[in-house]
């Protein structure tokens, strides 16, 4: 079996380490978006069981955190 160096060099030219890095960074940020969803869900469940004065500010902070995770994910998709 003869392995042609032209095939290997053609593969090496089209192969980009930065494309793989972009994929892993976007995947990690996507996992963080899922974490943001879990945080919002947990805060809403917590405020149903525990009523106090911090109910509204906690909900606002959790929703803002979730929206920022989506913004960071979209920026990573477009910038990277």
C-alpha positions, 0 to 999 in steps of 0.5 A, spaced: 500 500 500 503 506 497 501 512 501 501 518 497 504 524 500 500 529 495 494 526 499 497 528 506 499 535 504 492 536 501 489 534 508 494 538 512 492 544 508 485 544 509 486 542 516 485 548 521 487 547 528 483 554 529 477 551 526 477 545 532 479 551 537 472 555 535 468 548 535 470 547 542 470 554 545 463 554 542 461 548 545 463 550 552 459 556 551 453 552 549 454 548 555 454 555 559 448 557 556 444 550 558 447 552 565 444 559 565 437 555 563 438 551 569 440 557 574 433 561 571 429 555 573 432 554 579 431 561 581 424 561 579 423 554 583 426 557 589 422 564 589 415 559 589 417 556 595 421 561 599 417 568 599 422 574 601 424 581 599 429 579 594 424 575 590 424 580 584 431 582 584 433 575 584 429 573 578 431 579 574 439 577 575 438 570 573 434 572 567 439 578 565 445 572 566 441 568 561 440 573 556 448 575 557 450 568 556 446 568 549 449 574 547 456 571 549 454 565 545 452 569 539 458 573 539 462 567 539 459 564 533 460 571 529 467 573 531 470 566 532 
